[in-house]
């Protein structure tokens, strides 16, 4: 049989139970979400992606790349660029040997395997020395021929060569299907315009496109004393007799050609 004091105690139980339920609800709605957010922010949650098979600890933690290190390709060869390696590139293609002394350079104007240089001049750049002949360009514009007028008029063009170079020989390119021969030649003048020497070429024996070489010239270029000219005489009119160009072969000057002269006490070299 409940006493008056027991009846009062039972009257407080709903309040106690209600307070416990409110505390539990607040913990679920407030405290637990904050803990989950903090764990997500500090990155402590491990990745759910599977680790690659046969992955070593060294592959997972490679050393930092140092300045000057070469990027490595998949096959171990050094790829000297930050750009992606081209597909299909072999180690042999990446690790080409460095050029060695004596390798033949492939340079425009220099013959492979030697020091001979050449000056190429299109035929259409030459002009007659007199106005008694008419002319026109041929083909793509590199060749030229006389259309009317004097066929013996001399055509020419000046030359610009390195001072100190040694001229080897002259080559003339032409188109000749006529019964006449066309002539080209290399001329040296002195400072007063007097003739010093000449070397001739002709199209004799040609039956179409061809070239001919002069005799050896072996002259050292000296612009302080000489001037140099290429000449041509058509000896005919019409497209059957065309000048297409000259090629002058020479040895470039050496460094010694540009060194200052050392004078003795008497003031002579």
PyMOL commands that set and color helices and strands:
alter all, ss='L'
color gray80, all
select helices_A, chain A and resi 4-41+57-60+91-94+123-125+255-258
alter helices_A, ss='H'
color red, helices_A
select strands_A, chain A and resi 116-122+127-128+133-138+143-149+154-158+166-176+183-190+195-202+208-213+219-220+226-233+241-251
alter strands_A, ss='S'
color yellow, strands_A
deselect
rebuild
show_as cartoon
